[in-house]
């Protein structure tokens, strides 16, 4: 399994890389949407994408991926959780929206659900995500 993490916060990128690699997930890290697009990574199973970044942000990158008809599931992560952002990301085809900080089990469940094609974490994971988002 290969996952791309796209976040302008290098500490988030490094933490997620360590977490994913510890679970034997090959991980590519990009500091911006532009860097990701320039690299043209191949054979990705999933993208973990920060919502708010300078330049090409998460929503804009979702739109670009849709225009390119990329069939890679995308999980949005964001410190600024809002119903409007969640709805827009869902309409653009995001598999999940996780409010930072989130539990590692929530992330792994969201990645598994995205790759399996259901796009929906189990109800328990969804409840755990709500609790995590409420604690922010």
Phi, psi and omega in degrees: 000138180232127181237139173257135174249126180237111181204138180281351178267109185298330179292325176292315179303312182295319179296316180291323176299311180300316180298311182293317179297325178296339177259019179062035176255121175295133188227129172251136183243136179227137183273357179197164175296322179296318178298318178299312181296322179294324182287336183045058182298147182248156172057047175271141176265336184195153175239132171254115194235125175290141182286311187251112177219152174294154181075236179277107180277180184300315181294317179297319179294322174302316179298316180299315179299321177295317180298325179278358183056036176290134182255036181263124178295142183237131174250122180271136173237140183201141174280339180255090184272123176218153179298321180299313180296316179302314182297315180298317179296319178297317179297331179273001173099010177299140181284328181202160177227115182247126176281133178281143351283156179229157180284142181301326180293325177295317179297311181297321178294319179294319178297314180299314180297320180295315182290323178290345177095355180285328180068000182236118174295161178298157180305324179297317179293318178301319178294320178296322178295318178298318179296318179297315181296324179292334182278353182285000000 
